[in-house]
């Protein structure tokens, strides 16, 4: 899988509702959702998106949309 660029991310986001909340999903095997924290760029040209506050467990709907529904907790 190729790494996503800022242009790729912008293209995906432009297709979405501009009023929608933004969340970060982590850990497919134990899925949590977070708000977005800081967004910055380092001198090497990498864009960093930090997790904000944990909002709880990722919903089943979101897990399915991400293709994580086949993951199971050990």
Secondary structure, DSSP 4 states (H G I P E B T S, - for coil): -PPPPHHHHHHHHHTS-TTS--EEEE-GGG-EEEEEEEEEE-TTS-EEEEEEEEEEEPPHHHHHHTT-TT----
